Amino acid sequence: MRKLEESVTEPWIVHVYGQNRKLLWVLEPSHGWLFLLGFGFGLLLTVIHVNLATSTSVSEALPTRDASESPALLQLD
């Protein structure tokens, strides 16, 4: 029996066909790497946004008003 002299180094690829044997889409290894890169970048942006949002407290973001300045808009008698 003959042994393979070269290892198979071809990347994987997925072809998806419809019922009428028409090619619908192709998934290559580069698509997977780009998805992971985008997912990681989005996760990094989310963590940075959450850290910046929690560093600013609610009392600093909203100015306080005294009750003596103006009456409530929907005050019932």
Secondary structure, 3 states (H helix, E strand, C coil): CCCCCCCCCCCCCEEEECCCCCEEEEECHHHHHHHHHHHHHHHHHHHHHHHHHHHCCHHHHCCCCCCCCCCCCCCCC
